[in-house]
């Protein structure tokens, strides 16, 4: 992972009482406590996102714990609101864990919405991708890409300006609502980074200008793009994380034919983070979930879904990544120009994009 682009300020703290081991609780005791709770409640985990379908089934099979899945199509902002709305609720609508865009981790910690926990593989997670106190921790990353229905689109766009082409009228969609969804916010940011020649500070504003132009031209489709809308032809070009685009391409099985393109400029990589709700009704099941996700098995489960797991370098160094999984990933040169925005940069762009989308672009994105 190119941590040189992620200069997140962290202090050097040793593993403390946030880890189960430090509390004197071994894995057997954690498993027993989680099984006693009997359930884990997740939110915003589509089965075709990052291989989550297989990851969830793997967890259930290994530990025999039921998984209650809330609103798989929710965005990062929706996940945070779900914690806030269920502070005093121990019922099935209260999420135990969240998986959100990087910028949402520090802000949720600051609001007191998270509880700390350090998994047993904590030391193999890059320092730049985790909170030193264990309140949030990077899980996987990818880059923004174009998923193109090539049965409809004959001239495949290779870069952001290409999306303004006359033959892409009513064609281009974001894979989320840019007012609340991290994937969509980062899509706008990436377009802006391309337009301003790499000036991160201005990327949010430039991205809004680009989408305003795209909307005025009639190329932008104000719906949340998904594999189904791509197949139906209503959104023949979708801006999405590469792992989602690659997964959707596989799901379609050539019907229609689809191509995944990493743009030539404005290549933005996004890290997502895991965290446990401070109000989790099933805190031990939540901790066990984290142990599973950050084990070799869990990390490879994400890789099967085309996501680069946060422990990728550690797994590669120790020869734990099967060759067939590596062969399915896009060529390394596609990621060579990728920029990993810092938390501060993401927060700044999120504030601009989410708050000014309605006034600058003026397109109500339907769910």
C-alpha positions in Angstrom: 0.0 0.0 0.0 1.3 3.5 -0.9 1.2 4.9 2.6 3.3 7.9 1.5 0.1 9.4 0.3 -1.7 8.8 3.5 0.0 10.9 6.1 -2.5 10.4 8.8 -1.1 11.7 12.1 -1.0 8.8 14.6 0.9 8.5 17.9 2.9 5.5 18.7 0.8 3.6 21.3 1.3 0.0 22.2 -1.5 -2.5 22.2 -3.5 -1.6 25.3 -6.7 -2.6 27.0 -8.6 -2.2 23.8 -7.6 -5.7 22.7 -9.2 -8.9 24.0 -5.9 -10.4 24.7 -4.8 -7.5 26.9 -8.0 -7.8 28.9 -7.2 -11.4 29.7 -9.8 -12.7 27.3 -8.5 -15.4 24.9 -10.1 -16.4 21.6 -11.9 -19.3 23.1 -13.5 -17.0 25.7 -14.4 -14.4 23.0 -16.0 -17.1 20.8 -18.0 -18.4 23.8 -19.2 -14.9 24.7 -20.1 -14.1 21.1 -22.1 -17.3 20.7 -23.9 -16.5 24.0 -25.0 -13.2 22.4 -26.1 -15.2 19.4 -26.2 -12.6 16.7 -24.2 -9.9 14.9 -26.0 -7.0 13.2 -24.2 -5.4 10.2 -25.3 -2.6 7.9 -24.5 -1.5 4.3 -22.8 -4.7 3.2 -24.0 -5.7 -0.3 -23.0 -9.3 -1.1 -21.4 -8.2 -4.4 -19.3 -5.5 -2.6 -15.8 -6.7 -1.9 -16.9 -10.3 -1.7 -19.0 -9.7 1.4 -21.4 -12.5 0.5 -18.7 -15.1 0.9 -17.2 -13.3 3.9 -20.5 -13.3 5.8 -21.1 -16.9 4.9 -17.6 -17.8 6.0 -18.1 -16.1 9.4 -21.5 -17.9 10.0 -20.1 -21.3 9.0 -17.0 -20.9 11.2 -18.7 -19.7 14.4 -22.4 -20.6 14.0 -23.5 -17.0 14.8 -26.5 -15.5 12.9 -25.9 -12.3 11.0 -28.7 -9.7 10.8 -28.0 -7.6 7.7 -29.5 -4.1 7.7 -30.0 -2.0 4.5 -27.3 -3.3 2.2 -27.6 -0.3 -0.1 -26.9 2.3 2.7 -24.0 4.8 2.3 -21.4 5.7 4.9 -23.4 8.6 6.2 -26.5 6.4 6.6 -24.4 4.0 8.8 -23.4 6.8 11.1 -27.0 8.0 11.4 -28.1 4.4 12.2 -25.8 4.4 15.2 -27.1 7.8 16.4 -30.8 6.8 15.9 -30.4 3.6 17.9 -28.3 4.7 20.9 -30.8 3.3 23.4 -32.0 0.4 21.2 -30.7 -3.1 21.7 -33.1 -4.5 19.1 -32.4 -5.7 15.5 -32.2 -2.2 14.0 -29.1 -1.2 16.0 -25.9 -2.0 14.1 -23.0 -3.6 15.9 -20.4 -2.7 13.3 -19.9 -0.4 10.4 -17.8 -0.3 7.2 -17.4 3.4 6.2 -15.2 5.6 4.1 -11.9 6.8 5.7 -13.1 10.3 6.6 -16.1 9.0 8.5 -13.9 7.1 11.1 -12.3 10.1 12.8 -15.5 12.1 12.9 -17.5 9.2 14.3 -14.8 8.7 17.0 -15.0 12.5 17.8 -18.8 12.2 18.3 -18.4 9.3 20.7 -20.1 6.8 18.4 -17.4 4.1 18.4 -15.7 1.8 20.9 -12.0 0.8 20.6 -10.8 -2.7 19.9 -7.5 -4.0 18.5 -7.5 -7.3 16.7 -4.8 -9.9 17.2 -3.3 -9.0 13.8 -3.1 -5.3 14.7 0.6 -4.9 14.2 0.3 -5.9 10.5 -2.2 -3.1 9.7 -0.2 -0.1 8.5 0.0 2.7 11.1 -1.2 5.3 8.5 -4.4 3.3 8.1 -5.6 3.0 11.6 -6.5 5.0 14.7 -3.7 4.6 17.3 -6.3 3.9 20.0 -8.2 1.3 18.1 -11.4 3.2 17.4 -11.2 2.6 13.6 -8.9 0.6 11.3 -8.5 0.4 7.5 -10.0 -2.8 5.9 -9.5 -2.6 2.1 -9.0 -0.1 -0.7 -9.5 0.3 -4.4 -9.6 3.0 -7.1 -12.4 4.8 -8.9 -13.1 3.3 -12.3 -15.7 3.3 -15.2 -17.8 0.3 -15.7 -19.0 0.4 -19.4 -21.7 -1.5 -21.2 -19.9 -2.0 -24.4 -23.0 -3.4 -26.2 -24.3 0.2 -26.0 -21.2 2.3 -25.7 -19.0 1.8 -28.8 -16.3 4.4 -27.9 -15.2 3.4 -24.4 -14.3 6.4 -22.3 -10.6 6.3 -21.1 -10.5 9.4 -19.0 -12.9 11.9 -17.2 -13.2 14.4 -20.1 -14.4 11.6 -22.3 -17.6 11.3 -20.2 -18.7 14.6 -21.8 -18.8 13.1 -25.3 -22.0 13.7 -27.4 -22.6 9.9 -27.8 -22.9 9.5 -24.0 -26.2 11.4 -23.6 -28.2 10.0 -20.7 -25.5 7.5 -19.9 -23.3 8.3 -16.9 -24.2 7.5 -13.3 -22.5 7.5 -9.9 -22.8 4.4 -7.8 -24.3 6.3 -4.9 -25.8 9.6 -3.7 -22.9 12.2 -3.5 -24.5 13.9 -0.5 -24.1 10.8 1.8 -22.3 8.0 0.0 -18.5 7.9 0.2 -18.2 6.0 -3.2 -20.0 8.8 -4.9 -18.3 11.6 -3.0 -14.9 10.2 -4.1 -16.1 9.9 -7.7 -16.8 13.6 -7.8 -13.5 14.3 -6.1 -11.6 12.1 -8.7 -13.2 14.0 -11.6 -12.1 17.2 -10.0 -8.6 16.0 -9.4 -8.4 15.2 -13.1 -9.8 18.6 -14.1 -7.5 20.7 -11.9 -4.4 18.7 -12.9 -3.9 17.1 -9.4 -4.6 20.0 -7.1 -6.2 18.2 -4.1 -7.2 21.4 -2.4 -9.4 22.4 -5.3 -10.7 18.9 -6.3 -14.0 19.1 -4.5 -15.0 22.4 -6.2 -13.7 21.3 -9.6 -15.5 18.0 -9.3 -18.8 19.8 -8.7 -18.2 22.0 -11.7 -17.5 18.9 -13.9 -20.7 17.2 -12.8 -22.7 20.4 -13.3 -21.4 20.5 -16.9 -22.1 16.7 -17.3 -25.7 17.3 -16.0 -26.3 20.4 -18.1 -25.1 18.5 -21.2 -27.6 15.8 -20.5 -25.0 13.0 -20.0 -25.6 12.5 -16.3 -28.3 10.1 -15.1 -29.5 11.0 -11.6 -29.9 7.5 -10.2 -27.7 5.2 -8.2 -25.9 3.1 -10.8 -25.9 -0.7 -10.2 -25.2 -3.8 -12.2 -28.9 -4.2 -13.0 -29.2 -0.6 -14.4 -26.1 -1.2 -16.4 -27.5 -4.4 -17.9 -30.9 -2.7 -18.6 -29.1 0.1 -20.4 -30.4 2.9 -18.3 -26.9 3.7 -16.9 -24.5 2.3 -19.5 -21.5 4.0 -17.8 -21.2 3.8 -14.0 -18.5 5.4 -11.9 -17.6 3.0 -9.1 -14.8 1.5 -7.1 -12.8 -1.0 -9.3 -13.7 -3.9 -7.0 -17.4 -3.2 -7.4 -17.1 -2.7 -11.2 -15.1 -6.0 -11.6 -17.6 -7.9 -9.5 -20.6 -6.6 -11.4 -18.8 -7.4 -14.7 -18.4 -11.0 -13.5 -22.0 -11.2 -12.3 -23.2 -10.1 -15.8 -21.2 -13.0 -17.4 -21.0 -11.2 -20.8 -24.7 -10.3 -20.9 -24.2 -7.5 -21.7 -20.5 -7.2 -22.5 -18.8 -4.9 -20.0 -15.4 -3.3 -19.7 -13.7 -1.9 -16.5 -11.5 1.2 -17.1 -9.2 2.9 -14.7 -9.0 6.5 -16.0 -5.7 7.9 -17.2 -5.9 10.9 -14.8 -7.6 11.6 -11.5 -6.9 8.1 -10.2 -8.1 8.2 -6.6 -7.7 5.3 -4.2 -10.1 5.0 -1.3 -9.6 3.3 2.0 -12.6 2.1 3.9 -12.5 1.5 7.7 -14.1 -0.9 10.1 -15.4 0.1 13.6 -17.6 -1.1 16.4 -20.5 0.9 17.6 -20.2 2.4 21.1 -23.8 1.2 21.5 -23.4 -2.3 20.0 -26.0 -4.7 21.4 -23.6 -7.6 20.6 -20.1 -6.3 21.5 -18.5 -9.7 21.7 -19.9 -10.8 18.4 -18.7 -7.5 17.0 -15.1 -8.2 18.3 -15.2 -11.7 16.9 -16.3 -10.3 13.5 -13.3 -8.0 13.5 -11.0 -10.9 14.4 -12.4 -12.8 11.4 -12.1 -9.9 9.0 -8.5 -9.3 9.9 -7.5 -12.9 9.9 -5.8 -14.3 6.8 -9.0 -16.0 5.9 -11.1 -12.8 6.1 -8.5 -10.7 4.2 -8.4 -13.2 1.4 -12.2 -13.2 1.3 -12.0 -9.5 0.4 -9.4 -10.1 -2.2 -11.6 -12.7 -3.9 -14.0 -9.7 -4.3 -11.2 -7.7 -6.0 -10.5 -5.5 -3.0 -7.0 -4.9 -1.9 -7.1 -6.0 1.8 -5.3 -3.7 4.2 -2.9 -6.5 5.2 -2.1 -7.1 1.5 1.6 -6.4 1.9 1.9 -8.6 5.0 0.1 -11.5 3.2 2.2 -11.1 0.1 5.5 -11.0 2.0 4.6 -14.2 3.7 3.4 -16.0 0.5 -0.2 -16.3 1.6 -1.9 -14.9 -1.5 -2.8 -17.6 -4.0 -1.5 -17.0 -7.5 -4.9 -17.3 -9.1 -6.2 -14.4 -7.0 -3.4 -12.1 -8.0 -3.9 -13.0 -11.7 -7.5 -11.7 -11.5 -6.5 -8.2 -10.4 -6.1 -5.4 -12.9 -2.4 -4.8 -14.0 -0.3 -3.1 -11.4 0.4 -0.1 -13.7 -3.3 0.8 -13.5 -2.6 1.8 -9.9 0.8 3.5 -10.4 -0.7 7.0 -10.4 -3.1 6.4 -7.6 -3.5 9.1 -5.0 -4.6 8.2 -1.4 -6.1 11.4 0.0 -5.5 12.0 3.7 -8.2 12.1 6.3 -8.0 15.9 6.3 -8.2 16.1 2.5 -11.2 13.7 2.4 -13.0 15.7 5.2 -12.5 18.9 3.3 -13.7 17.5 0.0 -16.6 15.7 1.6 -17.8 19.0 3.2 -17.7 20.8 -0.1 -19.2 18.0 -2.3 -22.0 16.8 0.1 -23.1 20.3 1.1 -22.9 22.0 -2.3 -24.1 19.3 -4.7 -27.7 20.5 -4.7 -26.8 24.1 -5.4 -23.9 23.6 -7.9 -25.1 20.5 -9.8 -28.8 20.6 -9.0 -29.5 16.9 -9.7 -31.5 14.9 -7.2 -30.0 11.4 -7.2 -32.9 8.9 -6.9 -32.3 5.7 -4.9 
